[in-house]
């Protein structure tokens, strides 16, 4: 069943995945870990996003800066904000934008968990929740709360977040079908370091990243 796109939301949303981290490079399940630093590749991805947004929007665009409260999102935003000549210190953080909580699987190697329980990544690149982890419906409720709180804010927003949680957010904003297994609207996956533009419920890719993180 399709959900309704968020056509009445004011302004435009530029939604980005953070750059590659040491957990991504080591193939560890990252989830809602509060700080897993960017790798050199991650900083390069942030640079590319910043350059793409600078070419699209120019210097000092009228953007409200938002980020997940994780260190990797804030590091990515710092690089992008420098390219846009915007003040990183003016950014707003929100715990509702963090990644899926992985419970007891958090921090473990993908290979070890797969060896114990079988595949944890679906063919469409979604993480299966851990037995004590967060379900997709819970992600939809929290990111939906952030949407409701910001729907009437004037101006455009830049939002730095994560692979899974951004897919749920984008799915809600663009009216994707409810996923038959995970019971939430989920947008197609994009490589790490990508930025999408959503306006009036319609999405376009502002920059396609080169990351290879599994989720």
GIVENJO-V932355 format. One record per residue. N is the residue number from 1. PSI is psi as a letter, one per 40 degrees, with the letter a starting at -180 (* if undefined). NEAR is the number of other ideal C-beta (glycine too) atoms within 10 Angstrom. Layout:
# GIVENJO-V932355
n | psi | near
N | PSI | NEAR
N | PSI | NEAR
This chain:
# GIVENJO-V932355
n | psi | near
1 | h | 6
2 | i | 9
3 | i | 16
4 | h | 10
5 | i | 19
6 | g | 18
7 | d | 12
8 | e | 10
9 | h | 20
10 | i | 12
11 | a | 16
12 | i | 15
13 | h | 22
14 | h | 24
15 | h | 25
16 | i | 31
17 | i | 29
18 | i | 32
19 | i | 30
20 | i | 26
21 | i | 25
22 | d | 14
23 | d | 20
24 | d | 24
25 | d | 16
26 | e | 12
27 | f | 13
28 | i | 22
29 | h | 25
30 | d | 24
31 | b | 24
32 | f | 19
33 | h | 19
34 | d | 11
35 | h | 12
36 | h | 22
37 | i | 12
38 | i | 24
39 | i | 17
40 | d | 10
41 | d | 18
42 | d | 26
43 | d | 17
44 | d | 17
45 | d | 27
46 | d | 28
47 | d | 17
48 | d | 22
49 | d | 28
50 | d | 22
51 | d | 15
52 | d | 20
53 | d | 24
54 | d | 16
55 | d | 11
56 | d | 14
57 | e | 18
58 | a | 10
59 | i | 9
60 | f | 10
61 | i | 16
62 | g | 10
63 | h | 21
64 | h | 18
65 | h | 20
66 | i | 23
67 | i | 28
68 | i | 26
69 | e | 16
70 | i | 25
71 | d | 17
72 | d | 29
73 | d | 27
74 | d | 18
75 | d | 22
76 | d | 31
77 | d | 26
78 | d | 18
79 | d | 21
80 | d | 29
81 | d | 24
82 | d | 14
83 | d | 19
84 | e | 21
85 | f | 11
86 | i | 22
87 | h | 10
88 | d | 15
89 | e | 8
90 | e | 10
91 | i | 18
92 | h | 13
93 | i | 17
94 | h | 18
95 | d | 12
96 | e | 19
97 | e | 24
98 | i | 24
99 | i | 25
100 | h | 27
101 | h | 19
102 | e | 24
103 | b | 15
104 | e | 12
105 | e | 24
106 | h | 19
107 | e | 13
108 | i | 15
109 | h | 14
110 | d | 18
111 | d | 10
112 | d | 13
113 | d | 19
114 | d | 12
115 | d | 9
116 | d | 10
117 | e | 12
118 | a | 8
119 | h | 10
120 | e | 19
121 | h | 14
122 | i | 13
123 | d | 6
124 | e | 10
125 | f | 16
126 | i | 21
127 | h | 24
128 | h | 16
129 | i | 20
130 | i | 20
131 | d | 8
132 | e | 11
133 | a | 19
134 | h | 21
135 | i | 14
136 | d | 24
137 | d | 12
138 | d | 15
139 | d | 27
140 | d | 23
141 | d | 13
142 | d | 18
143 | d | 25
144 | d | 18
145 | d | 12
146 | d | 17
147 | d | 17
148 | d | 11
149 | e | 11
150 | e | 18
151 | d | 12
152 | e | 10
153 | h | 13
154 | i | 8
155 | i | 11
156 | i | 17
157 | i | 19
158 | h | 25
159 | h | 27
160 | h | 31
161 | b | 28
162 | i | 27
163 | d | 24
164 | d | 24
165 | d | 24
166 | d | 25
167 | d | 29
168 | d | 29
169 | d | 28
170 | d | 23
171 | d | 25
172 | d | 22
173 | d | 27
174 | e | 20
175 | f | 16
176 | i | 20
177 | i | 11
178 | h | 16
179 | h | 17
180 | d | 7
181 | d | 10
182 | e | 20
183 | f | 12
184 | i | 22
185 | h | 26
186 | h | 24
187 | i | 20
188 | i | 12
189 | i | 19
190 | i | 22
191 | i | 15
192 | i | 25
193 | e | 27
194 | i | 23
195 | h | 24
196 | i | 22
197 | h | 17
198 | h | 23
199 | h | 15
200 | f | 12
201 | e | 14
202 | h | 12
203 | i | 19
204 | i | 8
205 | h | 11
206 | d | 20
207 | h | 21
208 | h | 14
209 | i | 22
210 | e | 13
211 | i | 21
212 | f | 12
213 | h | 23
214 | d | 14
215 | * | 22
